[in-house]
Amino acid sequence: MALARVVTFDGVSTEHMEDMRRRMEAGEPPEGMPPAELLILHDRDSAQATAIVIFDNEDDYAKGDAILGAMPAADTPGTRTSVKKLGVVLRMQPVA
C-alpha cells in the first residue's frame, strides 16, 4: 500500500511559496530521495500550507521521511506544525 507523508506549515507567505516552487522546479530532489509524488497546497488567506508526499511502499517512506525530516528549517516554507503518516486508500486521475 502507498503511504503519504502529510506535513502542515504555518506562516507561509505567497512570496515564499513562489520562491520554493521555482527552486523545486529548477532543482533536483534531495540526494537519496526515493521516487515520490508531491502535492503542495497553500491557503493564502491563513498563510498555511500542506505538503503531501506519496511513496509507493514502507521502505521508500522510511527513506524519504528521514531525508525530509533532516532538511534545514530554512528549506521549509514556514513553521512545521505537524507531520502525519497516512495510508493512501484511493488515487484517481481524471478520465479523458
PDB file as gemmi writes it, atoms N, CA and C in Angstrom:
CRYST1    1.000    1.000    1.000  90.00  90.00  90.00 P 1                      
ATOM      1  N   MET A   1       0.835  -1.178   0.000  1.00  0.00           N  
ATOM      2  CA  MET A   1       0.000   0.000   0.000  1.00  0.00           C  
ATOM      3  C   MET A   1       0.884   1.247   0.000  1.00  0.00           C  
ATOM      4  N   ALA A   2       0.487   2.227  -0.783  1.00  0.00           N  
ATOM      5  CA  ALA A   2       1.200   3.500  -0.808  1.00  0.00           C  
ATOM      6  C   ALA A   2       0.977   4.229   0.514  1.00  0.00           C  
ATOM      7  N   LEU A   3       1.960   5.049   0.884  1.00  0.00           N  
ATOM      8  CA  LEU A   3       1.900   5.815   2.128  1.00  0.00           C  
ATOM      9  C   LEU A   3       2.145   7.283   1.830  1.00  0.00           C  
ATOM     10  N   ALA A   4       1.441   8.146   2.556  1.00  0.00           N  
ATOM     11  CA  ALA A   4       1.597   9.587   2.365  1.00  0.00           C  
ATOM     12  C   ALA A   4       2.214  10.219   3.605  1.00  0.00           C  
ATOM     13  N   ARG A   5       3.171  11.086   3.384  1.00  0.00           N  
ATOM     14  CA  ARG A   5       3.737  11.926   4.447  1.00  0.00           C  
ATOM     15  C   ARG A   5       3.055  13.275   4.280  1.00  0.00           C  
ATOM     16  N   VAL A   6       2.233  13.639   5.255  1.00  0.00           N  
ATOM     17  CA  VAL A   6       1.438  14.864   5.183  1.00  0.00           C  
ATOM     18  C   VAL A   6       1.960  15.827   6.245  1.00  0.00           C  
ATOM     19  N   VAL A   7       2.466  16.962   5.780  1.00  0.00           N  
ATOM     20  CA  VAL A   7       3.093  17.928   6.683  1.00  0.00           C  
ATOM     21  C   VAL A   7       2.373  19.259   6.544  1.00  0.00           C  
ATOM     22  N   THR A   8       2.051  19.886   7.682  1.00  0.00           N  
ATOM     23  CA  THR A   8       1.406  21.197   7.655  1.00  0.00           C  
ATOM     24  C   THR A   8       2.370  22.253   8.181  1.00  0.00           C  
ATOM     25  N   PHE A   9       2.190  23.468   7.648  1.00  0.00           N  
ATOM     26  CA  PHE A   9       3.045  24.595   7.995  1.00  0.00           C  
ATOM     27  C   PHE A   9       2.193  25.832   8.251  1.00  0.00           C  
ATOM     28  N   ASP A  10       2.619  26.660   9.168  1.00  0.00           N  
ATOM     29  CA  ASP A  10       2.015  27.975   9.417  1.00  0.00           C  
ATOM     30  C   ASP A  10       3.015  29.050   9.035  1.00  0.00           C  
ATOM     31  N   GLY A  11       2.504  30.266   8.804  1.00  0.00           N  
ATOM     32  CA  GLY A  11       3.368  31.399   8.494  1.00  0.00           C  
ATOM     33  C   GLY A  11       3.984  31.311   7.113  1.00  0.00           C  
ATOM     34  N   VAL A  12       3.188  30.865   6.138  1.00  0.00           N  
ATOM     35  CA  VAL A  12       3.696  30.643   4.783  1.00  0.00           C  
ATOM     36  C   VAL A  12       3.189  31.744   3.859  1.00  0.00           C  
ATOM     37  N   SER A  13       4.075  32.615   3.451  1.00  0.00           N  
ATOM     38  CA  SER A  13       3.680  33.718   2.566  1.00  0.00           C  
ATOM     39  C   SER A  13       3.590  33.247   1.123  1.00  0.00           C  
ATOM     40  N   THR A  14       2.825  33.967   0.339  1.00  0.00           N  
ATOM     41  CA  THR A  14       2.711  33.674  -1.085  1.00  0.00           C  
ATOM     42  C   THR A  14       4.065  33.811  -1.760  1.00  0.00           C  
ATOM     43  N   GLU A  15       4.835  34.802  -1.362  1.00  0.00           N  
ATOM     44  CA  GLU A  15       6.160  35.016  -1.949  1.00  0.00           C  
ATOM     45  C   GLU A  15       7.079  33.827  -1.670  1.00  0.00           C  
ATOM     46  N   HIS A  16       7.027  33.331  -0.438  1.00  0.00           N  
ATOM     47  CA  HIS A  16       7.874  32.190  -0.085  1.00  0.00           C  
ATOM     48  C   HIS A  16       7.456  30.956  -0.882  1.00  0.00           C  
ATOM     49  N   MET A  17       6.154  30.761  -1.067  1.00  0.00           N  
ATOM     50  CA  MET A  17       5.682  29.612  -1.843  1.00  0.00           C  
ATOM     51  C   MET A  17       6.146  29.705  -3.296  1.00  0.00           C  
ATOM     52  N   GLU A  18       6.067  30.886  -3.876  1.00  0.00           N  
ATOM     53  CA  GLU A  18       6.525  31.061  -5.263  1.00  0.00           C  
ATOM     54  C   GLU A  18       8.022  30.808  -5.389  1.00  0.00           C  
ATOM     55  N   ASP A  19       8.791  31.308  -4.426  1.00  0.00           N  
ATOM     56  CA  ASP A  19      10.237  31.083  -4.445  1.00  0.00           C  
ATOM     57  C   ASP A  19      10.545  29.594  -4.323  1.00  0.00           C  
ATOM     58  N   MET A  20       9.861  28.911  -3.417  1.00  0.00           N  
ATOM     59  CA  MET A  20      10.075  27.478  -3.230  1.00  0.00           C  
ATOM     60  C   MET A  20       9.693  26.702  -4.497  1.00  0.00           C  
ATOM     61  N   ARG A  21       8.578  27.073  -5.122  1.00  0.00           N  
ATOM     62  CA  ARG A  21       8.140  26.404  -6.356  1.00  0.00           C  
ATOM     63  C   ARG A  21       9.200  26.536  -7.439  1.00  0.00           C  
ATOM     64  N   ARG A  22       9.729  27.754  -7.614  1.00  0.00           N  
ATOM     65  CA  ARG A  22      10.759  27.973  -8.633  1.00  0.00           C  
ATOM     66  C   ARG A  22      12.005  27.127  -8.354  1.00  0.00           C  
ATOM     67  N   ARG A  23      12.443  27.114  -7.086  1.00  0.00           N  
ATOM     68  CA  ARG A  23      13.640  26.348  -6.732  1.00  0.00           C  
ATOM     69  C   ARG A  23      13.426  24.852  -6.942  1.00  0.00           C  
ATOM     70  N   MET A  24      12.249  24.365  -6.577  1.00  0.00           N  
ATOM     71  CA  MET A  24      11.979  22.931  -6.716  1.00  0.00           C  
ATOM     72  C   MET A  24      11.859  22.525  -8.182  1.00  0.00           C  
ATOM     73  N   GLU A  25      11.239  23.346  -8.994  1.00  0.00           N  
ATOM     74  CA  GLU A  25      11.104  23.033 -10.420  1.00  0.00           C  
ATOM     75  C   GLU A  25      12.449  23.065 -11.129  1.00  0.00           C  
ATOM     76  N   ALA A  26      13.353  23.914 -10.681  1.00  0.00           N  
ATOM     77  CA  ALA A  26      14.655  24.056 -11.328  1.00  0.00           C  
ATOM     78  C   ALA A  26      15.705  23.099 -10.767  1.00  0.00           C  
ATOM     79  N   GLY A  27      15.442  22.522  -9.597  1.00  0.00           N  
ATOM     80  CA  GLY A  27      16.460  21.720  -8.939  1.00  0.00           C  
ATOM     81  C   GLY A  27      16.210  20.233  -9.010  1.00  0.00           C  
ATOM     82  N   GLU A  28      17.050  19.523  -8.322  1.00  0.00           N  
ATOM     83  CA  GLU A  28      16.978  18.070  -8.218  1.00  0.00           C  
ATOM     84  C   GLU A  28      16.396  17.708  -6.851  1.00  0.00           C  
ATOM     85  N   PRO A  29      15.809  16.517  -6.744  1.00  0.00           N  
ATOM     86  CA  PRO A  29      15.344  16.084  -5.423  1.00  0.00           C  
ATOM     87  C   PRO A  29      16.543  15.878  -4.500  1.00  0.00           C  
ATOM     88  N   PRO A  30      16.310  15.881  -3.192  1.00  0.00           N  
ATOM     89  CA  PRO A  30      17.417  15.638  -2.262  1.00  0.00           C  
ATOM     90  C   PRO A  30      18.106  14.312  -2.573  1.00  0.00           C  
ATOM     91  N   GLU A  31      19.404  14.259  -2.341  1.00  0.00           N  
ATOM     92  CA  GLU A  31      20.173  13.047  -2.613  1.00  0.00           C  
ATOM     93  C   GLU A  31      19.604  11.863  -1.845  1.00  0.00           C  
ATOM     94  N   GLY A  32      19.417  10.748  -2.558  1.00  0.00           N  
ATOM     95  CA  GLY A  32      18.914   9.534  -1.946  1.00  0.00           C  
ATOM     96  C   GLY A  32      17.399   9.448  -1.845  1.00  0.00           C  
ATOM     97  N   MET A  33      16.709  10.507  -2.260  1.00  0.00           N  
ATOM     98  CA  MET A  33      15.245  10.532  -2.161  1.00  0.00           C  
ATOM     99  C   MET A  33      14.642   9.504  -3.114  1.00  0.00           C  
ATOM    100  N   PRO A  34      13.810   8.592  -2.586  1.00  0.00           N  
ATOM    101  CA  PRO A  34      13.163   7.624  -3.468  1.00  0.00           C  
ATOM    102  C   PRO A  34      12.096   8.293  -4.324  1.00  0.00           C  
ATOM    103  N   PRO A  35      11.665   7.635  -5.387  1.00  0.00           N  
ATOM    104  CA  PRO A  35      10.615   8.218  -6.230  1.00  0.00           C  
ATOM    105  C   PRO A  35       9.364   8.502  -5.387  1.00  0.00           C  
ATOM    106  N   ALA A  36       8.765   9.656  -5.629  1.00  0.00           N  
ATOM    107  CA  ALA A  36       7.582  10.036  -4.859  1.00  0.00           C  
ATOM    108  C   ALA A  36       6.764  11.048  -5.650  1.00  0.00           C  
ATOM    109  N   GLU A  37       5.483  11.057  -5.378  1.00  0.00           N  
ATOM    110  CA  GLU A  37       4.573  12.057  -5.939  1.00  0.00           C  
ATOM    111  C   GLU A  37       4.465  13.187  -4.923  1.00  0.00           C  
ATOM    112  N   LEU A  38       4.462  14.423  -5.383  1.00  0.00           N  
ATOM    113  CA  LEU A  38       4.429  15.577  -4.490  1.00  0.00           C  
ATOM    114  C   LEU A  38       3.247  16.469  -4.832  1.00  0.00           C  
ATOM    115  N   LEU A  39       2.542  16.884  -3.799  1.00  0.00           N  
ATOM    116  CA  LEU A  39       1.446  17.826  -3.936  1.00  0.00           C  
ATOM    117  C   LEU A  39       1.591  18.850  -2.815  1.00  0.00           C  
ATOM    118  N   ILE A  40       1.605  20.135  -3.179  1.00  0.00           N  
ATOM    119  CA  ILE A  40       1.703  21.190  -2.170  1.00  0.00           C  
ATOM    120  C   ILE A  40       0.482  22.083  -2.302  1.00  0.00           C  
ATOM    121  N   LEU A  41      -0.194  22.276  -1.188  1.00  0.00           N  
ATOM    122  CA  LEU A  41      -1.396  23.102  -1.134  1.00  0.00           C  
ATOM    123  C   LEU A  41      -1.106  24.345  -0.290  1.00  0.00           C  
ATOM    124  N   HIS A  42      -1.690  25.490  -0.683  1.00  0.00           N  
ATOM    125  CA  HIS A  42      -1.433  26.736   0.048  1.00  0.00           C  
ATOM    126  C   HIS A  42      -2.720  27.517   0.234  1.00  0.00           C  
ATOM    127  N   ASP A  43      -2.994  27.895   1.473  1.00  0.00           N  
ATOM    128  CA  ASP A  43      -4.116  28.768   1.803  1.00  0.00           C  
ATOM    129  C   ASP A  43      -3.541  30.155   2.053  1.00  0.00           C  
ATOM    130  N   ARG A  44      -3.654  31.014   1.059  1.00  0.00           N  
ATOM    131  CA  ARG A  44      -3.051  32.347   1.153  1.00  0.00           C  
ATOM    132  C   ARG A  44      -3.655  33.167   2.277  1.00  0.00           C  
ATOM    133  N   ASP A  45      -4.967  33.048   2.475  1.00  0.00           N  
ATOM    134  CA  ASP A  45      -5.642  33.867   3.488  1.00  0.00           C  
ATOM    135  C   ASP A  45      -5.163  33.561   4.906  1.00  0.00           C  
ATOM    136  N   SER A  46      -4.915  32.293   5.204  1.00  0.00           N  
ATOM    137  CA  SER A  46      -4.472  31.929   6.555  1.00  0.00           C  
ATOM    138  C   SER A  46      -2.969  31.686   6.637  1.00  0.00           C  
ATOM    139  N   ALA A  47      -2.256  31.848   5.520  1.00  0.00           N  
ATOM    140  CA  ALA A  47      -0.801  31.646   5.454  1.00  0.00           C  
ATOM    141  C   ALA A  47      -0.413  30.250   5.945  1.00  0.00           C  
ATOM    142  N   GLN A  48      -1.199  29.248   5.512  1.00  0.00           N  
ATOM    143  CA  GLN A  48      -0.920  27.865   5.868  1.00  0.00           C  
ATOM    144  C   GLN A  48      -0.669  27.052   4.593  1.00  0.00           C  
ATOM    145  N   ALA A  49       0.145  26.020   4.735  1.00  0.00           N  
ATOM    146  CA  ALA A  49       0.433  25.139   3.608  1.00  0.00           C  
ATOM    147  C   ALA A  49       0.437  23.694   4.082  1.00  0.00           C  
ATOM    148  N   THR A  50       0.135  22.799   3.140  1.00  0.00           N  
ATOM    149  CA  THR A  50       0.183  21.368   3.395  1.00  0.00           C  
ATOM    150  C   THR A  50       0.983  20.734   2.264  1.00  0.00           C  
ATOM    151  N   ALA A  51       1.960  19.932   2.633  1.00  0.00           N  
ATOM    152  CA  ALA A  51       2.759  19.193   1.656  1.00  0.00           C  
ATOM    153  C   ALA A  51       2.427  17.715   1.799  1.00  0.00           C  
ATOM    154  N   ILE A  52       2.073  17.089   0.684  1.00  0.00           N  
ATOM    155  CA  ILE A  52       1.739  15.668   0.676  1.00  0.00           C  
ATOM    156  C   ILE A  52       2.726  14.970  -0.247  1.00  0.00           C  
ATOM    157  N   VAL A  53       3.476  14.048   0.311  1.00  0.00           N  
ATOM    158  CA  VAL A  53       4.451  13.282  -0.463  1.00  0.00           C  
ATOM    159  C   VAL A  53       3.997  11.820  -0.410  1.00  0.00           C  
ATOM    160  N   ILE A  54       3.743  11.234  -1.577  1.00  0.00           N  
ATOM    161  CA  ILE A  54       3.227   9.864  -1.636  1.00  0.00           C  
ATOM    162  C   ILE A  54       4.340   8.927  -2.096  1.00  0.00           C  
ATOM    163  N   PHE A  55       4.586   7.933  -1.264  1.00  0.00           N  
ATOM    164  CA  PHE A  55       5.597   6.917  -1.538  1.00  0.00           C  
ATOM    165  C   PHE A  55       4.900   5.597  -1.844  1.00  0.00           C  
ATOM    166  N   ASP A  56       5.515   4.763  -2.667  1.00  0.00           N  
ATOM    167  CA  ASP A  56       4.912   3.501  -3.091  1.00  0.00           C  
ATOM    168  C   ASP A  56       4.889   2.422  -2.018  1.00  0.00           C  
ATOM    169  N   ASN A  57       5.827   2.487  -1.062  1.00  0.00           N  
ATOM    170  CA  ASN A  57       5.911   1.410  -0.073  1.00  0.00           C  
ATOM    171  C   ASN A  57       6.565   1.900   1.213  1.00  0.00           C  
ATOM    172  N   GLU A  58       6.582   1.041   2.206  1.00  0.00           N  
ATOM    173  CA  GLU A  58       7.106   1.372   3.538  1.00  0.00           C  
ATOM    174  C   GLU A  58       8.593   1.727   3.501  1.00  0.00           C  
ATOM    175  N   ASP A  59       9.392   0.981   2.738  1.00  0.00           N  
ATOM    176  CA  ASP A  59      10.831   1.264   2.668  1.00  0.00           C  
ATOM    177  C   ASP A  59      11.087   2.654   2.085  1.00  0.00           C  
ATOM    178  N   ASP A  60      10.405   2.978   0.983  1.00  0.00           N  
ATOM    179  CA  ASP A  60      10.571   4.302   0.382  1.00  0.00           C  
ATOM    180  C   ASP A  60      10.105   5.392   1.342  1.00  0.00           C  
ATOM    181  N   TYR A  61       9.001   5.145   2.048  1.00  0.00           N  
ATOM    182  CA  TYR A  61       8.514   6.129   3.016  1.00  0.00           C  
ATOM    183  C   TYR A  61       9.577   6.375   4.089  1.00  0.00           C  
ATOM    184  N   ALA A  62      10.137   5.307   4.631  1.00  0.00           N  
ATOM    185  CA  ALA A  62      11.137   5.444   5.696  1.00  0.00           C  
ATOM    186  C   ALA A  62      12.342   6.252   5.227  1.00  0.00           C  
ATOM    187  N   LYS A  63      12.830   5.954   4.014  1.00  0.00           N  
ATOM    188  CA  LYS A  63      13.967   6.707   3.474  1.00  0.00           C  
ATOM    189  C   LYS A  63      13.601   8.171   3.249  1.00  0.00           C  
ATOM    190  N   GLY A  64      12.458   8.409   2.612  1.00  0.00           N  
ATOM    191  CA  GLY A  64      12.028   9.776   2.329  1.00  0.00           C  
ATOM    192  C   GLY A  64      11.758  10.566   3.588  1.00  0.00           C  
ATOM    193  N   ASP A  65      11.133   9.933   4.572  1.00  0.00           N  
ATOM    194  CA  ASP A  65      10.831  10.607   5.837  1.00  0.00           C  
ATOM    195  C   ASP A  65      12.119  11.043   6.533  1.00  0.00           C  
ATOM    196  N   ALA A  66      13.122  10.172   6.536  1.00  0.00           N  
ATOM    197  CA  ALA A  66      14.404  10.517   7.159  1.00  0.00           C  
ATOM    198  C   ALA A  66      15.066  11.687   6.443  1.00  0.00           C  
ATOM    199  N   ILE A  67      15.046  11.669   5.116  1.00  0.00           N  
ATOM    200  CA  ILE A  67      15.666  12.746   4.337  1.00  0.00           C  
ATOM    201  C   ILE A  67      14.922  14.058   4.547  1.00  0.00           C  
ATOM    202  N   LEU A  68      13.601  14.025   4.433  1.00  0.00           N  
ATOM    203  CA  LEU A  68      12.809  15.252   4.573  1.00  0.00           C  
ATOM    204  C   LEU A  68      12.841  15.775   6.004  1.00  0.00           C  
ATOM    205  N   GLY A  69      12.847  14.892   6.979  1.00  0.00           N  
ATOM    206  CA  GLY A  69      12.897  15.308   8.375  1.00  0.00           C  
ATOM    207  C   GLY A  69      14.220  15.965   8.757  1.00  0.00           C  
ATOM    208  N   ALA A  70      15.284  15.647   8.023  1.00  0.00           N  
ATOM    209  CA  ALA A  70      16.608  16.203   8.310  1.00  0.00           C  
ATOM    210  C   ALA A  70      16.887  17.507   7.560  1.00  0.00           C  
ATOM    211  N   MET A  71      15.938  17.944   6.736  1.00  0.00           N  
ATOM    212  CA  MET A  71      16.167  19.176   5.966  1.00  0.00           C  
ATOM    213  C   MET A  71      16.283  20.374   6.896  1.00  0.00           C  
ATOM    214  N   PRO A  72      17.165  21.322   6.565  1.00  0.00           N  
ATOM    215  CA  PRO A  72      17.288  22.532   7.377  1.00  0.00           C  
ATOM    216  C   PRO A  72      15.971  23.317   7.395  1.00  0.00           C  
ATOM    217  N   ALA A  73      15.674  23.940   8.516  1.00  0.00           N  
ATOM    218  CA  ALA A  73      14.428  24.714   8.653  1.00  0.00           C  
ATOM    219  C   ALA A  73      14.314  25.794   7.585  1.00  0.00           C  
ATOM    220  N   ALA A  74      15.443  26.313   7.109  1.00  0.00           N  
ATOM    221  CA  ALA A  74      15.421  27.368   6.088  1.00  0.00           C  
ATOM    222  C   ALA A  74      14.860  26.852   4.763  1.00  0.00           C  
ATOM    223  N   ASP A  75      14.873  25.536   4.558  1.00  0.00           N  
ATOM    224  CA  ASP A  75      14.365  24.956   3.310  1.00  0.00           C  
ATOM    225  C   ASP A  75      12.871  24.667   3.358  1.00  0.00           C  
ATOM    226  N   THR A  76      12.241  24.881   4.499  1.00  0.00           N  
ATOM    227  CA  THR A  76      10.807  24.630   4.613  1.00  0.00           C  
ATOM    228  C   THR A  76      10.049  25.937   4.387  1.00  0.00           C  
ATOM    229  N   PRO A  77       8.775  25.838   3.971  1.00  0.00           N  
ATOM    230  CA  PRO A  77       8.037  27.050   3.623  1.00  0.00           C  
ATOM    231  C   PRO A  77       7.550  27.872   4.811  1.00  0.00           C  
ATOM    232  N   GLY A  78       7.633  27.374   6.003  1.00  0.00           N  
ATOM    233  CA  GLY A  78       7.163  28.099   7.185  1.00  0.00           C  
ATOM    234  C   GLY A  78       7.497  27.292   8.426  1.00  0.00           C  
ATOM    235  N   THR A  79       6.714  27.462   9.476  1.00  0.00           N  
ATOM    236  CA  THR A  79       6.909  26.709  10.706  1.00  0.00           C  
ATOM    237  C   THR A  79       6.129  25.404  10.618  1.00  0.00           C  
ATOM    238  N   ARG A  80       6.828  24.295  10.705  1.00  0.00           N  
ATOM    239  CA  ARG A  80       6.162  22.984  10.616  1.00  0.00           C  
ATOM    240  C   ARG A  80       5.303  22.781  11.862  1.00  0.00           C  
ATOM    241  N   THR A  81       4.033  22.461  11.646  1.00  0.00           N  
ATOM    242  CA  THR A  81       3.119  22.281  12.767  1.00  0.00           C  
ATOM    243  C   THR A  81       2.718  20.827  12.992  1.00  0.00           C  
ATOM    244  N   SER A  82       2.799  19.995  11.959  1.00  0.00           N  
ATOM    245  CA  SER A  82       2.505  18.573  12.152  1.00  0.00           C  
ATOM    246  C   SER A  82       3.079  17.742  11.012  1.00  0.00           C  
ATOM    247  N   VAL A  83       3.354  16.493  11.330  1.00  0.00           N  
ATOM    248  CA  VAL A  83       3.787  15.502  10.341  1.00  0.00           C  
ATOM    249  C   VAL A  83       2.981  14.239  10.619  1.00  0.00           C  
ATOM    250  N   LYS A  84       2.293  13.739   9.598  1.00  0.00           N  
ATOM    251  CA  LYS A  84       1.493  12.527   9.757  1.00  0.00           C  
ATOM    252  C   LYS A  84       1.856  11.520   8.674  1.00  0.00           C  
ATOM    253  N   LYS A  85       1.766  10.263   9.038  1.00  0.00           N  
ATOM    254  CA  LYS A  85       1.941   9.151   8.099  1.00  0.00           C  
ATOM    255  C   LYS A  85       0.561   8.538   7.896  1.00  0.00           C  
ATOM    256  N   LEU A  86       0.092   8.562   6.665  1.00  0.00           N  
ATOM    257  CA  LEU A  86      -1.247   8.067   6.355  1.00  0.00           C  
ATOM    258  C   LEU A  86      -1.193   7.062   5.209  1.00  0.00           C  
ATOM    259  N   GLY A  87      -2.040   6.073   5.270  1.00  0.00           N  
ATOM    260  CA  GLY A  87      -2.175   5.125   4.171  1.00  0.00           C  
ATOM    261  C   GLY A  87      -2.980   5.755   3.048  1.00  0.00           C  
ATOM    262  N   VAL A  88      -2.573   5.498   1.817  1.00  0.00           N  
ATOM    263  CA  VAL A  88      -3.294   6.010   0.654  1.00  0.00           C  
ATOM    264  C   VAL A  88      -4.324   4.960   0.259  1.00  0.00           C  
ATOM    265  N   VAL A  89      -5.585   5.290   0.438  1.00  0.00           N  
ATOM    266  CA  VAL A  89      -6.667   4.348   0.180  1.00  0.00           C  
ATOM    267  C   VAL A  89      -7.078   4.366  -1.288  1.00  0.00           C  
ATOM    268  N   LEU A  90      -7.038   5.544  -1.910  1.00  0.00           N  
ATOM    269  CA  LEU A  90      -7.505   5.670  -3.288  1.00  0.00           C  
ATOM    270  C   LEU A  90      -6.775   6.817  -3.968  1.00  0.00           C  
ATOM    271  N   ARG A  91      -6.346   6.584  -5.195  1.00  0.00           N  
ATOM    272  CA  ARG A  91      -5.754   7.619  -6.048  1.00  0.00           C  
ATOM    273  C   ARG A  91      -6.489   7.557  -7.380  1.00  0.00           C  
ATOM    274  N   MET A  92      -7.009   8.677  -7.821  1.00  0.00           N  
ATOM    275  CA  MET A  92      -7.732   8.697  -9.100  1.00  0.00           C  
ATOM    276  C   MET A  92      -7.223   9.847  -9.951  1.00  0.00           C  
ATOM    277  N   GLN A  93      -7.141   9.599 -11.232  1.00  0.00           N  
ATOM    278  CA  GLN A  93      -6.824  10.632 -12.203  1.00  0.00           C  
ATOM    279  C   GLN A  93      -8.090  10.907 -13.004  1.00  0.00           C  
ATOM    280  N   PRO A  94      -8.248  12.128 -13.499  1.00  0.00           N  
ATOM    281  CA  PRO A  94      -9.437  12.399 -14.304  1.00  0.00           C  
ATOM    282  C   PRO A  94      -9.465  11.511 -15.552  1.00  0.00           C  
ATOM    283  N   VAL A  95     -10.644  11.109 -15.912  1.00  0.00           N  
ATOM    284  CA  VAL A  95     -10.820  10.294 -17.119  1.00  0.00           C  
ATOM    285  C   VAL A  95     -11.037  11.228 -18.295  1.00  0.00           C  
ATOM    286  N   ALA A  96     -10.251  11.052 -19.331  1.00  0.00           N  
ATOM    287  CA  ALA A  96     -10.340  11.942 -20.503  1.00  0.00           C  
ATOM    288  C   ALA A  96     -11.539  11.608 -21.357  1.00  0.00           C  
TER     289      ALA A  96                                                      
END                                                                             
